[in-house]
């Protein structure tokens, strides 16, 4: 199977991992999981459920907060990933 169009050879070969869909997906999932875990850690002592932290991360990663920074949007959340 040929994976040349799907995954990056790596930054050590001079390729940007953000030019490949699988790398972008992994970064998006990692950011979402880390922010959810962090907010869950903060909100758990207040008695909030996991749903609240997931909803807040969705708001933060949406166009209201992170979406205003064009550099992050172009690299981590490009239009082609939608």
PDB file of N, CA, C and O in Angstrom:
ATOM      1  N   UNK A   1       0.836  -1.166   0.000  1.00  0.00           N
ATOM      2  CA  UNK A   1       0.000   0.000   0.000  1.00  0.00           C
ATOM      3  C   UNK A   1       0.887   1.236   0.000  1.00  0.00           C
ATOM      4  O   UNK A   1       1.907   1.258   0.688  1.00  0.00           O
ATOM      5  N   UNK A   2       0.521   2.262  -0.754  1.00  0.00           N
ATOM      6  CA  UNK A   2       1.314   3.471  -0.883  1.00  0.00           C
ATOM      7  C   UNK A   2       0.730   4.568  -0.003  1.00  0.00           C
ATOM      8  O   UNK A   2      -0.412   4.982  -0.200  1.00  0.00           O
ATOM      9  N   UNK A   3       1.512   5.041   0.971  1.00  0.00           N
ATOM     10  CA  UNK A   3       1.055   6.056   1.910  1.00  0.00           C
ATOM     11  C   UNK A   3       1.661   7.428   1.635  1.00  0.00           C
ATOM     12  O   UNK A   3       1.588   8.296   2.505  1.00  0.00           O
ATOM     13  N   UNK A   4       2.248   7.662   0.481  1.00  0.00           N
ATOM     14  CA  UNK A   4       2.955   8.914   0.223  1.00  0.00           C
ATOM     15  C   UNK A   4       2.056  10.134   0.277  1.00  0.00           C
ATOM     16  O   UNK A   4       2.523  11.205   0.665  1.00  0.00           O
ATOM     17  N   UNK A   5       0.797  10.023  -0.091  1.00  0.00           N
ATOM     18  CA  UNK A   5      -0.098  11.162  -0.060  1.00  0.00           C
ATOM     19  C   UNK A   5      -0.820  11.342   1.254  1.00  0.00           C
ATOM     20  O   UNK A   5      -1.550  12.318   1.427  1.00  0.00           O
ATOM     21  N   UNK A   6      -0.631  10.415   2.193  1.00  0.00           N
ATOM     22  CA  UNK A   6      -1.392  10.435   3.428  1.00  0.00           C
ATOM     23  C   UNK A   6      -0.550  10.859   4.616  1.00  0.00           C
ATOM     24  O   UNK A   6      -1.031  11.611   5.464  1.00  0.00           O
ATOM     25  N   UNK A   7       0.670  10.410   4.703  1.00  0.00           N
ATOM     26  CA  UNK A   7       1.472  10.725   5.880  1.00  0.00           C
ATOM     27  C   UNK A   7       2.810  11.340   5.493  1.00  0.00           C
ATOM     28  O   UNK A   7       3.326  11.133   4.394  1.00  0.00           O
ATOM     29  N   UNK A   8       3.340  12.087   6.418  1.00  0.00           N
ATOM     30  CA  UNK A   8       4.581  12.818   6.203  1.00  0.00           C
ATOM     31  C   UNK A   8       5.794  11.921   6.432  1.00  0.00           C
ATOM     32  O   UNK A   8       5.754  10.992   7.238  1.00  0.00           O
ATOM     33  N   UNK A   9       6.867  12.213   5.712  1.00  0.00           N
ATOM     34  CA  UNK A   9       8.125  11.514   5.948  1.00  0.00           C
ATOM     35  C   UNK A   9       8.777  11.977   7.239  1.00  0.00           C
ATOM     36  O   UNK A   9       9.589  11.256   7.819  1.00  0.00           O
ATOM     37  N   UNK A  10       8.432  13.159   7.685  1.00  0.00           N
ATOM     38  CA  UNK A  10       8.933  13.675   8.952  1.00  0.00           C
ATOM     39  C   UNK A  10       9.650  14.997   8.794  1.00  0.00           C
ATOM     40  O   UNK A  10      10.071  15.371   7.699  1.00  0.00           O
ATOM     41  N   UNK A  11       9.782  15.694   9.906  1.00  0.00           N
ATOM     42  CA  UNK A  11      10.440  16.998   9.869  1.00  0.00           C
ATOM     43  C   UNK A  11      11.933  16.858   9.627  1.00  0.00           C
ATOM     44  O   UNK A  11      12.588  17.813   9.210  1.00  0.00           O
ATOM     45  N   UNK A  12      12.473  15.685   9.884  1.00  0.00           N
ATOM     46  CA  UNK A  12      13.900  15.479   9.666  1.00  0.00           C
ATOM     47  C   UNK A  12      14.240  15.370   8.184  1.00  0.00           C
ATOM     48  O   UNK A  12      15.402  15.499   7.797  1.00  0.00           O
ATOM     49  N   UNK A  13      13.228  15.133   7.359  1.00  0.00           N
ATOM     50  CA  UNK A  13      13.418  15.104   5.907  1.00  0.00           C
ATOM     51  C   UNK A  13      12.993  16.419   5.260  1.00  0.00           C
ATOM     52  O   UNK A  13      12.939  16.519   4.034  1.00  0.00           O
ATOM     53  N   UNK A  14      12.696  17.413   6.069  1.00  0.00           N
ATOM     54  CA  UNK A  14      12.343  18.723   5.568  1.00  0.00           C
ATOM     55  C   UNK A  14      10.892  18.876   5.156  1.00  0.00           C
ATOM     56  O   UNK A  14      10.539  19.865   4.512  1.00  0.00           O
ATOM     57  N   UNK A  15      10.052  17.936   5.506  1.00  0.00           N
ATOM     58  CA  UNK A  15       8.631  18.014   5.171  1.00  0.00           C
ATOM     59  C   UNK A  15       7.838  18.561   6.350  1.00  0.00           C
ATOM     60  O   UNK A  15       8.129  18.253   7.506  1.00  0.00           O
ATOM     61  N   UNK A  16       6.843  19.367   6.046  1.00  0.00           N
ATOM     62  CA  UNK A  16       5.953  19.863   7.089  1.00  0.00           C
ATOM     63  C   UNK A  16       4.867  18.824   7.338  1.00  0.00           C
ATOM     64  O   UNK A  16       4.174  18.428   6.401  1.00  0.00           O
ATOM     65  N   UNK A  17       4.706  18.380   8.562  1.00  0.00           N
ATOM     66  CA  UNK A  17       3.669  17.390   8.837  1.00  0.00           C
ATOM     67  C   UNK A  17       2.262  17.944   8.656  1.00  0.00           C
ATOM     68  O   UNK A  17       1.311  17.173   8.529  1.00  0.00           O
ATOM     69  N   UNK A  18       2.113  19.271   8.642  1.00  0.00           N
ATOM     70  CA  UNK A  18       0.796  19.868   8.488  1.00  0.00           C
ATOM     71  C   UNK A  18       0.310  19.879   7.046  1.00  0.00           C
ATOM     72  O   UNK A  18      -0.777  20.387   6.769  1.00  0.00           O
ATOM     73  N   UNK A  19       1.087  19.332   6.127  1.00  0.00           N
ATOM     74  CA  UNK A  19       0.651  19.215   4.735  1.00  0.00           C
ATOM     75  C   UNK A  19      -0.047  17.890   4.460  1.00  0.00           C
ATOM     76  O   UNK A  19      -0.464  17.639   3.330  1.00  0.00           O
ATOM     77  N   UNK A  20      -0.180  17.048   5.461  1.00  0.00           N
ATOM     78  CA  UNK A  20      -0.753  15.719   5.290  1.00  0.00           C
ATOM     79  C   UNK A  20      -1.962  15.557   6.212  1.00  0.00           C
ATOM     80  O   UNK A  20      -1.920  15.981   7.367  1.00  0.00           O
ATOM     81  N   UNK A  21      -3.029  14.952   5.713  1.00  0.00           N
ATOM     82  CA  UNK A  21      -4.270  14.897   6.491  1.00  0.00           C
ATOM     83  C   UNK A  21      -4.179  14.077   7.772  1.00  0.00           C
ATOM     84  O   UNK A  21      -4.810  14.439   8.765  1.00  0.00           O
ATOM     85  N   UNK A  22      -3.428  13.001   7.785  1.00  0.00           N
ATOM     86  CA  UNK A  22      -3.372  12.187   9.004  1.00  0.00           C
ATOM     87  C   UNK A  22      -2.652  12.929  10.131  1.00  0.00           C
ATOM     88  O   UNK A  22      -3.050  12.821  11.291  1.00  0.00           O
ATOM     89  N   UNK A  23      -1.614  13.669   9.808  1.00  0.00           N
ATOM     90  CA  UNK A  23      -0.898  14.435  10.834  1.00  0.00           C
ATOM     91  C   UNK A  23      -1.771  15.547  11.399  1.00  0.00           C
ATOM     92  O   UNK A  23      -1.764  15.801  12.604  1.00  0.00           O
ATOM     93  N   UNK A  24      -2.516  16.204  10.531  1.00  0.00           N
ATOM     94  CA  UNK A  24      -3.422  17.272  10.985  1.00  0.00           C
ATOM     95  C   UNK A  24      -4.502  16.693  11.882  1.00  0.00           C
ATOM     96  O   UNK A  24      -4.844  17.291  12.902  1.00  0.00           O
ATOM     97  N   UNK A  25      -5.041  15.544  11.521  1.00  0.00           N
ATOM     98  CA  UNK A  25      -6.066  14.900  12.339  1.00  0.00           C
ATOM     99  C   UNK A  25      -5.522  14.532  13.712  1.00  0.00           C
ATOM    100  O   UNK A  25      -6.195  14.750  14.719  1.00  0.00           O
ATOM    101  N   UNK A  26      -4.318  13.981  13.767  1.00  0.00           N
ATOM    102  CA  UNK A  26      -3.727  13.610  15.054  1.00  0.00           C
ATOM    103  C   UNK A  26      -3.483  14.825  15.932  1.00  0.00           C
ATOM    104  O   UNK A  26      -3.679  14.754  17.146  1.00  0.00           O
ATOM    105  N   UNK A  27      -3.059  15.935  15.348  1.00  0.00           N
ATOM    106  CA  UNK A  27      -2.846  17.169  16.123  1.00  0.00           C
ATOM    107  C   UNK A  27      -4.176  17.705  16.632  1.00  0.00           C
ATOM    108  O   UNK A  27      -4.268  18.135  17.782  1.00  0.00           O
ATOM    109  N   UNK A  28      -5.202  17.685  15.797  1.00  0.00           N
ATOM    110  CA  UNK A  28      -6.519  18.156  16.217  1.00  0.00           C
ATOM    111  C   UNK A  28      -7.072  17.308  17.366  1.00  0.00           C
ATOM    112  O   UNK A  28      -7.597  17.842  18.343  1.00  0.00           O
ATOM    113  N   UNK A  29      -6.951  15.999  17.243  1.00  0.00           N
ATOM    114  CA  UNK A  29      -7.434  15.110  18.303  1.00  0.00           C
ATOM    115  C   UNK A  29      -6.635  15.278  19.591  1.00  0.00           C
ATOM    116  O   UNK A  29      -7.196  15.227  20.685  1.00  0.00           O
ATOM    117  N   UNK A  30      -5.324  15.477  19.459  1.00  0.00           N
ATOM    118  CA  UNK A  30      -4.480  15.655  20.641  1.00  0.00           C
ATOM    119  C   UNK A  30      -4.812  16.942  21.373  1.00  0.00           C
ATOM    120  O   UNK A  30      -4.901  16.954  22.601  1.00  0.00           O
ATOM    121  N   UNK A  31      -4.994  18.026  20.629  1.00  0.00           N
ATOM    122  CA  UNK A  31      -5.343  19.304  21.257  1.00  0.00           C
ATOM    123  C   UNK A  31      -6.692  19.191  21.964  1.00  0.00           C
ATOM    124  O   UNK A  31      -6.849  19.657  23.093  1.00  0.00           O
ATOM    125  N   UNK A  32      -7.653  18.578  21.302  1.00  0.00           N
ATOM    126  CA  UNK A  32      -8.977  18.419  21.894  1.00  0.00           C
ATOM    127  C   UNK A  32      -8.929  17.564  23.161  1.00  0.00           C
ATOM    128  O   UNK A  32      -9.550  17.913  24.165  1.00  0.00           O
ATOM    129  N   UNK A  33      -8.205  16.457  23.123  1.00  0.00           N
ATOM    130  CA  UNK A  33      -8.116  15.575  24.288  1.00  0.00           C
ATOM    131  C   UNK A  33      -7.378  16.232  25.449  1.00  0.00           C
ATOM    132  O   UNK A  33      -7.791  16.099  26.601  1.00  0.00           O
ATOM    133  N   UNK A  34      -6.291  16.939  25.155  1.00  0.00           N
ATOM    134  CA  UNK A  34      -5.531  17.600  26.224  1.00  0.00           C
ATOM    135  C   UNK A  34      -6.333  18.721  26.874  1.00  0.00           C
ATOM    136  O   UNK A  34      -6.340  18.844  28.099  1.00  0.00           O
ATOM    137  N   UNK A  35      -7.006  19.535  26.074  1.00  0.00           N
ATOM    138  CA  UNK A  35      -7.817  20.603  26.655  1.00  0.00           C
ATOM    139  C   UNK A  35      -8.991  20.047  27.449  1.00  0.00           C
ATOM    140  O   UNK A  35      -9.340  20.590  28.497  1.00  0.00           O
ATOM    141  N   UNK A  36      -9.603  18.975  26.964  1.00  0.00           N
ATOM    142  CA  UNK A  36     -10.710  18.361  27.696  1.00  0.00           C
ATOM    143  C   UNK A  36     -10.239  17.801  29.035  1.00  0.00           C
ATOM    144  O   UNK A  36     -10.911  17.969  30.053  1.00  0.00           O
ATOM    145  N   UNK A  37      -9.102  17.146  29.034  1.00  0.00           N
ATOM    146  CA  UNK A  37      -8.571  16.593  30.285  1.00  0.00           C
ATOM    147  C   UNK A  37      -8.212  17.696  31.277  1.00  0.00           C
ATOM    148  O   UNK A  37      -8.463  17.575  32.476  1.00  0.00           O
ATOM    149  N   UNK A  38      -7.626  18.767  30.762  1.00  0.00           N
ATOM    150  CA  UNK A  38      -7.251  19.884  31.637  1.00  0.00           C
ATOM    151  C   UNK A  38      -8.484  20.544  32.248  1.00  0.00           C
ATOM    152  O   UNK A  38      -8.515  20.816  33.448  1.00  0.00           O
ATOM    153  N   UNK A  39      -9.492  20.798  31.428  1.00  0.00           N
ATOM    154  CA  UNK A  39     -10.711  21.401  31.965  1.00  0.00           C
ATOM    155  C   UNK A  39     -11.442  20.450  32.901  1.00  0.00           C
ATOM    156  O   UNK A  39     -12.043  20.889  33.882  1.00  0.00           O
ATOM    157  N   UNK A  40     -11.399  19.175  32.615  1.00  0.00           N
ATOM    158  CA  UNK A  40     -12.029  18.207  33.514  1.00  0.00           C
ATOM    159  C   UNK A  40     -11.323  18.198  34.870  1.00  0.00           C
ATOM    160  O   UNK A  40     -11.964  18.066  35.913  1.00  0.00           O
ATOM    161  N   UNK A  41     -10.013  18.337  34.843  1.00  0.00           N
ATOM    162  CA  UNK A  41      -9.248  18.404  36.090  1.00  0.00           C
ATOM    163  C   UNK A  41      -9.645  19.625  36.910  1.00  0.00           C
ATOM    164  O   UNK A  41      -9.737  19.557  38.135  1.00  0.00           O
ATOM    165  N   UNK A  42      -9.878  20.739  36.225  1.00  0.00           N
ATOM    166  CA  UNK A  42     -10.271  21.963  36.930  1.00  0.00           C
ATOM    167  C   UNK A  42     -11.728  21.950  37.395  1.00  0.00           C
ATOM    168  O   UNK A  42     -12.041  22.447  38.476  1.00  0.00           O
ATOM    169  N   UNK A  43     -12.607  21.386  36.586  1.00  0.00           N
ATOM    170  CA  UNK A  43     -14.040  21.447  36.884  1.00  0.00           C
ATOM    171  C   UNK A  43     -14.554  20.284  37.719  1.00  0.00           C
ATOM    172  O   UNK A  43     -15.649  20.372  38.277  1.00  0.00           O
ATOM    173  N   UNK A  44     -13.804  19.209  37.821  1.00  0.00           N
ATOM    174  CA  UNK A  44     -14.244  18.044  38.588  1.00  0.00           C
ATOM    175  C   UNK A  44     -14.471  18.367  40.072  1.00  0.00           C
ATOM    176  O   UNK A  44     -15.474  17.921  40.629  1.00  0.00           O
ATOM    177  N   UNK A  45     -13.590  19.118  40.731  1.00  0.00           N
ATOM    178  CA  UNK A  45     -13.872  19.456  42.136  1.00  0.00           C
ATOM    179  C   UNK A  45     -15.130  20.308  42.319  1.00  0.00           C
ATOM    180  O   UNK A  45     -15.697  20.344  43.411  1.00  0.00           O
ATOM    181  N   UNK A  46     -15.568  20.991  41.262  1.00  0.00           N
ATOM    182  CA  UNK A  46     -16.779  21.806  41.341  1.00  0.00           C
ATOM    183  C   UNK A  46     -18.041  20.985  41.084  1.00  0.00           C
ATOM    184  O   UNK A  46     -19.151  21.513  41.156  1.00  0.00           O
ATOM    185  N   UNK A  47     -17.878  19.701  40.785  1.00  0.00           N
ATOM    186  CA  UNK A  47     -19.011  18.809  40.574  1.00  0.00           C
ATOM    187  C   UNK A  47     -19.553  18.814  39.162  1.00  0.00           C
ATOM    188  O   UNK A  47     -20.650  18.311  38.923  1.00  0.00           O
ATOM    189  N   UNK A  48     -18.810  19.370  38.222  1.00  0.00           N
ATOM    190  CA  UNK A  48     -19.276  19.398  36.837  1.00  0.00           C
ATOM    191  C   UNK A  48     -18.952  18.078  36.140  1.00  0.00           C
ATOM    192  O   UNK A  48     -17.974  17.406  36.468  1.00  0.00           O
ATOM    193  N   UNK A  49     -19.790  17.727  35.176  1.00  0.00           N
ATOM    194  CA  UNK A  49     -19.601  16.467  34.463  1.00  0.00           C
ATOM    195  C   UNK A  49     -18.615  16.637  33.313  1.00  0.00           C
ATOM    196  O   UNK A  49     -18.190  17.747  32.993  1.00  0.00           O
ATOM    197  N   UNK A  50     -18.265  15.517  32.704  1.00  0.00           N
ATOM    198  CA  UNK A  50     -17.347  15.533  31.571  1.00  0.00           C
ATOM    199  C   UNK A  50     -17.969  16.244  30.376  1.00  0.00           C
ATOM    200  O   UNK A  50     -17.250  16.816  29.556  1.00  0.00           O
ATOM    201  N   UNK A  51     -19.280  16.215  30.268  1.00  0.00           N
ATOM    202  CA  UNK A  51     -19.960  16.874  29.154  1.00  0.00           C
ATOM    203  C   UNK A  51     -19.695  18.381  29.156  1.00  0.00           C
ATOM    204  O   UNK A  51     -19.520  18.981  28.096  1.00  0.00           O
ATOM    205  N   UNK A  52     -19.666  18.985  30.325  1.00  0.00           N
ATOM    206  CA  UNK A  52     -19.439  20.432  30.431  1.00  0.00           C
ATOM    207  C   UNK A  52     -18.039  20.781  29.948  1.00  0.00           C
ATOM    208  O   UNK A  52     -17.869  21.761  29.222  1.00  0.00           O
ATOM    209  N   UNK A  53     -17.033  20.001  30.334  1.00  0.00           N
ATOM    210  CA  UNK A  53     -15.675  20.289  29.878  1.00  0.00           C
ATOM    211  C   UNK A  53     -15.548  20.081  28.366  1.00  0.00           C
ATOM    212  O   UNK A  53     -14.843  20.840  27.700  1.00  0.00           O
ATOM    213  N   UNK A  54     -16.214  19.071  27.819  1.00  0.00           N
ATOM    214  CA  UNK A  54     -16.188  18.849  26.369  1.00  0.00           C
ATOM    215  C   UNK A  54     -16.883  19.983  25.627  1.00  0.00           C
ATOM    216  O   UNK A  54     -16.424  20.400  24.564  1.00  0.00           O
ATOM    217  N   UNK A  55     -17.964  20.477  26.168  1.00  0.00           N
ATOM    218  CA  UNK A  55     -18.687  21.568  25.544  1.00  0.00           C
ATOM    219  C   UNK A  55     -17.853  22.855  25.570  1.00  0.00           C
ATOM    220  O   UNK A  55     -17.830  23.594  24.586  1.00  0.00           O
ATOM    221  N   UNK A  56     -17.179  23.125  26.674  1.00  0.00           N
ATOM    222  CA  UNK A  56     -16.329  24.304  26.773  1.00  0.00           C
ATOM    223  C   UNK A  56     -15.138  24.229  25.823  1.00  0.00           C
ATOM    224  O   UNK A  56     -14.738  25.243  25.251  1.00  0.00           O
ATOM    225  N   UNK A  57     -14.574  23.047  25.651  1.00  0.00           N
ATOM    226  CA  UNK A  57     -13.474  22.874  24.694  1.00  0.00           C
ATOM    227  C   UNK A  57     -13.976  23.114  23.280  1.00  0.00           C
ATOM    228  O   UNK A  57     -13.259  23.700  22.469  1.00  0.00           O
ATOM    229  N   UNK A  58     -15.179  22.681  22.968  1.00  0.00           N
ATOM    230  CA  UNK A  58     -15.756  22.954  21.660  1.00  0.00           C
ATOM    231  C   UNK A  58     -15.920  24.445  21.415  1.00  0.00           C
ATOM    232  O   UNK A  58     -15.708  24.921  20.299  1.00  0.00           O
ATOM    233  N   UNK A  59     -16.290  25.174  22.439  1.00  0.00           N
ATOM    234  CA  UNK A  59     -16.412  26.627  22.310  1.00  0.00           C
ATOM    235  C   UNK A  59     -15.047  27.271  22.140  1.00  0.00           C
ATOM    236  O   UNK A  59     -14.884  28.185  21.331  1.00  0.00           O
ATOM    237  N   UNK A  60     -14.062  26.796  22.902  1.00  0.00           N
ATOM    238  CA  UNK A  60     -12.709  27.361  22.813  1.00  0.00           C
ATOM    239  C   UNK A  60     -12.088  27.080  21.452  1.00  0.00           C
ATOM    240  O   UNK A  60     -11.441  27.958  20.882  1.00  0.00           O
ATOM    241  N   UNK A  61     -12.270  25.878  20.921  1.00  0.00           N
ATOM    242  CA  UNK A  61     -11.676  25.516  19.639  1.00  0.00           C
ATOM    243  C   UNK A  61     -12.465  26.045  18.444  1.00  0.00           C
ATOM    244  O   UNK A  61     -11.999  25.967  17.307  1.00  0.00           O
ATOM    245  N   UNK A  62     -13.636  26.574  18.695  1.00  0.00           N
ATOM    246  CA  UNK A  62     -14.465  27.108  17.619  1.00  0.00           C
ATOM    247  C   UNK A  62     -14.023  28.490  17.179  1.00  0.00           C
ATOM    248  O   UNK A  62     -12.966  28.974  17.585  1.00  0.00           O
ATOM    249  N   UNK A  63     -14.838  29.123  16.344  1.00  0.00           N
ATOM    250  CA  UNK A  63     -14.467  30.427  15.786  1.00  0.00           C
ATOM    251  C   UNK A  63     -14.489  31.566  16.802  1.00  0.00           C
ATOM    252  O   UNK A  63     -13.989  32.654  16.515  1.00  0.00           O
ATOM    253  N   UNK A  64     -15.054  31.338  17.975  1.00  0.00           N
ATOM    254  CA  UNK A  64     -15.128  32.416  18.963  1.00  0.00           C
ATOM    255  C   UNK A  64     -13.789  32.741  19.603  1.00  0.00           C
ATOM    256  O   UNK A  64     -13.499  33.912  19.848  1.00  0.00           O
ATOM    257  N   UNK A  65     -12.965  31.737  19.879  1.00  0.00           N
ATOM    258  CA  UNK A  65     -11.707  31.965  20.600  1.00  0.00           C
ATOM    259  C   UNK A  65     -10.504  31.668  19.714  1.00  0.00           C
ATOM    260  O   UNK A  65      -9.804  32.591  19.298  1.00  0.00           O
ATOM    261  N   UNK A  66     -10.258  30.411  19.424  1.00  0.00           N
ATOM    262  CA  UNK A  66      -9.091  30.011  18.629  1.00  0.00           C
ATOM    263  C   UNK A  66      -9.258  30.419  17.168  1.00  0.00           C
ATOM    264  O   UNK A  66      -8.272  30.722  16.495  1.00  0.00           O
ATOM    265  N   UNK A  67     -10.489  30.429  16.674  1.00  0.00           N
ATOM    266  CA  UNK A  67     -10.753  30.747  15.279  1.00  0.00           C
ATOM    267  C   UNK A  67     -10.364  32.162  14.883  1.00  0.00           C
ATOM    268  O   UNK A  67     -10.276  32.466  13.694  1.00  0.00           O
ATOM    269  N   UNK A  68     -10.131  33.021  15.845  1.00  0.00           N
ATOM    270  CA  UNK A  68      -9.733  34.396  15.533  1.00  0.00           C
ATOM    271  C   UNK A  68      -8.255  34.514  15.189  1.00  0.00           C
ATOM    272  O   UNK A  68      -7.843  35.490  14.562  1.00  0.00           O
ATOM    273  N   UNK A  69      -7.457  33.539  15.589  1.00  0.00           N
ATOM    274  CA  UNK A  69      -6.020  33.553  15.302  1.00  0.00           C
ATOM    275  C   UNK A  69      -5.770  32.847  13.972  1.00  0.00           C
ATOM    276  O   UNK A  69      -5.866  31.623  13.890  1.00  0.00           O
ATOM    277  N   UNK A  70      -5.452  33.606  12.944  1.00  0.00           N
ATOM    278  CA  UNK A  70      -5.313  33.041  11.600  1.00  0.00           C
ATOM    279  C   UNK A  70      -4.163  32.052  11.473  1.00  0.00           C
ATOM    280  O   UNK A  70      -4.250  31.113  10.682  1.00  0.00           O
ATOM    281  N   UNK A  71      -3.088  32.240  12.233  1.00  0.00           N
ATOM    282  CA  UNK A  71      -1.938  31.337  12.138  1.00  0.00           C
ATOM    283  C   UNK A  71      -2.317  29.936  12.594  1.00  0.00           C
ATOM    284  O   UNK A  71      -1.985  28.954  11.930  1.00  0.00           O
ATOM    285  N   UNK A  72      -3.005  29.837  13.713  1.00  0.00           N
ATOM    286  CA  UNK A  72      -3.421  28.535  14.234  1.00  0.00           C
ATOM    287  C   UNK A  72      -4.454  27.898  13.307  1.00  0.00           C
ATOM    288  O   UNK A  72      -4.399  26.698  13.035  1.00  0.00           O
ATOM    289  N   UNK A  73      -5.385  28.699  12.831  1.00  0.00           N
ATOM    290  CA  UNK A  73      -6.435  28.160  11.955  1.00  0.00           C
ATOM    291  C   UNK A  73      -5.838  27.615  10.664  1.00  0.00           C
ATOM    292  O   UNK A  73      -6.242  26.547  10.204  1.00  0.00           O
ATOM    293  N   UNK A  74      -4.889  28.326  10.075  1.00  0.00           N
ATOM    294  CA  UNK A  74      -4.303  27.872   8.809  1.00  0.00           C
ATOM    295  C   UNK A  74      -3.467  26.607   8.964  1.00  0.00           C
ATOM    296  O   UNK A  74      -3.432  25.781   8.052  1.00  0.00           O
ATOM    297  N   UNK A  75      -2.796  26.441  10.095  1.00  0.00           N
ATOM    298  CA  UNK A  75      -1.935  25.271  10.296  1.00  0.00           C
ATOM    299  C   UNK A  75      -2.682  24.079  10.880  1.00  0.00           C
ATOM    300  O   UNK A  75      -2.599  22.972  10.348  1.00  0.00           O
ATOM    301  N   UNK A  76      -3.407  24.298  11.965  1.00  0.00           N
ATOM    302  CA  UNK A  76      -4.005  23.179  12.703  1.00  0.00           C
ATOM    303  C   UNK A  76      -5.422  22.859  12.232  1.00  0.00           C
ATOM    304  O   UNK A  76      -5.819  21.694  12.224  1.00  0.00           O
ATOM    305  N   UNK A  77      -6.182  23.865  11.842  1.00  0.00           N
ATOM    306  CA  UNK A  77      -7.573  23.667  11.408  1.00  0.00           C
ATOM    307  C   UNK A  77      -7.778  24.248  10.007  1.00  0.00           C
ATOM    308  O   UNK A  77      -8.564  25.182   9.842  1.00  0.00           O
ATOM    309  N   UNK A  78      -7.086  23.713   8.995  1.00  0.00           N
ATOM    310  CA  UNK A  78      -7.254  24.252   7.644  1.00  0.00           C
ATOM    311  C   UNK A  78      -8.627  23.891   7.071  1.00  0.00           C
ATOM    312  O   UNK A  78      -9.263  22.942   7.531  1.00  0.00           O
ATOM    313  N   UNK A  79      -9.073  24.631   6.089  1.00  0.00           N
ATOM    314  CA  UNK A  79     -10.381  24.380   5.450  1.00  0.00           C
ATOM    315  C   UNK A  79     -10.475  22.976   4.866  1.00  0.00           C
ATOM    316  O   UNK A  79     -11.551  22.377   4.857  1.00  0.00           O
ATOM    317  N   UNK A  80      -9.353  22.449   4.378  1.00  0.00           N
ATOM    318  CA  UNK A  80      -9.393  21.117   3.765  1.00  0.00           C
ATOM    319  C   UNK A  80      -9.686  20.021   4.778  1.00  0.00           C
ATOM    320  O   UNK A  80     -10.090  18.927   4.385  1.00  0.00           O
ATOM    321  N   UNK A  81      -9.496  20.279   6.080  1.00  0.00           N
ATOM    322  CA  UNK A  81      -9.766  19.257   7.086  1.00  0.00           C
ATOM    323  C   UNK A  81     -11.245  19.165   7.431  1.00  0.00           C
ATOM    324  O   UNK A  81     -11.669  18.217   8.093  1.00  0.00           O
ATOM    325  N   UNK A  82     -12.031  20.134   6.992  1.00  0.00           N
ATOM    326  CA  UNK A  82     -13.473  20.085   7.249  1.00  0.00           C
ATOM    327  C   UNK A  82     -14.128  19.202   6.229  1.00  0.00           C
ATOM    328  O   UNK A  82     -15.345  19.020   6.260  1.00  0.00           O
TER     329      UNK A  82
END
